[in-house]
């Protein structure tokens, strides 16, 4: 959980790029002369006297009292993410879903209403379709590519717009500026999952979004070796999220926070290479006769390409495409690949590939899977940082088998 920047001399690096700031804005936090950050593993911390004890126990975002309150290593990581997103402060969590659920529950109570997209990450989809309504929170799902649908869904008790863009697996976009303006006009808080885009490709806060959440497991960690999440926003919002987090307890372990901290240092380079790979693969697939359709916001054929150019600097390493041969062709294609791992997740140094129909049918009904835009032959490809030509060569030979 993060303190505010004024405590840490972040102003010394004003004018530098976000990638450089990610390397240096937390330098004042490091004790002694160490270059690599330390891991603060302690669960509890001593106090000088009763007044000091009381202050540490009750002040939001204090990270030197007890581990459920916060941790200095997690504070450093959250501070850098908040800076990347142009927000005041932030909190690290045990997972992306811990960040999303804690944030939403800090904003909602029984009788409130949420407007959300019909398509979200599978955990968020379950939260919207099942969990919130069990606790008396109403949810209306709308098409994310229609800002007017958000406005038409507003009720007197609407408190939150839940957004995600681009979205898995259809790569649809949400017009963040338009939807945020609608929310602000009605006093509604906007929450956006920015995991797929990353702060280097898209900054929702610049377009009016109030709170931004990430699965730090993905591009931030970047090596498929940690589980973590983060929420960033204004101090007012994050204080409330911290308060709810104290009850729910989904805190990030110090070592995982340290891995996120390390990953943030190289994130820009990894995202840039993933962007290059994602675009090159999408362009190549679009020309292949065995491909029915390619979903990638960086393609001119994408129906929201103009919006992508407006609100994104890069288009990410994640793409989906449909093979003409259906489910069986997809299985043959994946088995023939030599470089990507057949594994869930995304955003790491290694390319990963899955067939969403095989994954989602184990969690959701066939009807809901269909509504999410998942066809039997759909392939999701997360491009890592391998050489672009090597990935293209591997995909071409696998398509011959498929």
Buried (B, 14 or more C-beta within 10 A) or exposed (E): BBBBBEEBBBEEBEEEEBBEBBBBBBBEBEEEEEEEBBBBEEEEBEBEEEEEBEEBEEEBBBBBBBBBBBBBBBBBBBBBBBBBBBBBBBBBBBBBBBBBBBBBBBBBEEEBBBBBBBBBBBBBBBBBBEBBEEEEBBBBBBBBBBBEBBBEBBEEEBBBBBBBBBBBBBBBBBBBBBBBBBBEEBEBBBBBBBBBBBBBBBBBBEBBBBBBBBBBBBBBBBBBEBBBBBBBBBBEBBBBBBEBBBEBEBBBBBEBBBBBBBBBBBBBEBBBBBBBBBBBBBBBBBEBEBBEBBBBBBBEEBEBBEBBEEBBBBBBBBBBBBBEBBBEBBBBBBEBBEBBBEBEBBBBBBBBBBBBBBBBBEEBEEEBBEBBBBBBBBBBBBBBBBEBEEBBEBBEEBBEEB
